[in-house]
């Protein structure tokens, strides 16, 4: 089953392509852009079952920070994350929605 899904972003500019994965640390989806004219743009290996995403993925808000690498279907949370999975490596969950 897919661990990353494509998104139909209504506000996307022509040529942009957005994908999303479910983050078990934040318990929500994180989206990222793999095509378009303006940064940030991540590189994606094209494998939805064992995805690799570079560079690292960082998102933050007023009370949280999530920083990770996605490599070969695993999410590697960095120590600067603020949730309970910081410093851990877990399998990226299937996207069934």
N, C-alpha and C positions, 0 to 999 in steps of 0.2 A: 504494500500500500504506500501511497505517496507521503512523504514527510515534509514536502514543500508543495504549495499550490500556487497557481497563477491567480492574480486579482484583476478584476475589471474596475479600475479606478476612474470614477466619473470625472475627476478633475485632472486626470493625466494629460500631459501635453502630447502632441503627435510624436510618435517614435518611442515614447516611454513604455517600459515593461516592468511591472511590479509583481513580486512574489511574496509569500508569507510562510512562516513556520510558527509552530506553537511552542512557546517557551515554558517549560515546566517550573522554572524558578519564579517567573512573574505570574504564571497561570493565565497567560493571555497570548494573543498572536503578535508577532513582530513582523513588520513588512520592510521590504528592501527593494531598491531599484537596480535592475541589471542592464537596462538600455535607456538611452536618452541623451540629450545634449548637455545637461548640467549635472554637476556632482551633487550629492555623493552617488557613485555607481559602484556596486560590488561585482566581483567576478564570481560566477556560478558554474560548476562543472556540468550542468545539464542533467544530472542524475537525480530524479525526484525520490528515489528509494535510498540512496547513499550520497546525499548532497555534501558538497564542500563549498564553502562561501569564504571569500577573502576580500578585503582584510577582515579584521575582527569586527564584531557587531557591538555597538555601544548604544544604549538608550538610558535615559535618566529622567527623573522628574523631581518634584520638590522633596519627596521622602524616599526615593529609591534610586538605585543604579544597577544596571545589568550589563555586564561586559563578557563576551564569549567569542570563541572560535567554533565554527561548525566544520568538522572534518570527517569525511567518510561516514556520514550518518550519525555522528556523535556530536553532542554539544559540550564543549569544554569551557566551563565557567571560570573566569579569572578571579583572583583574590580581591579585586576592587569592587566586585558585585556586593550588594548589600542584603541579598536574600539567603535563605538557608542552603542553597546549592553552591554557594561560592566555593571555588577551589575543587569542585567535583566534576567528574566526567559522567554523563548519562547518555543513553540512546535518545535520539531525537524522536519524539512521539509521532505516531501516524496522524495525518490530517484527515479526518473523516467527516468534515463539514464543508 
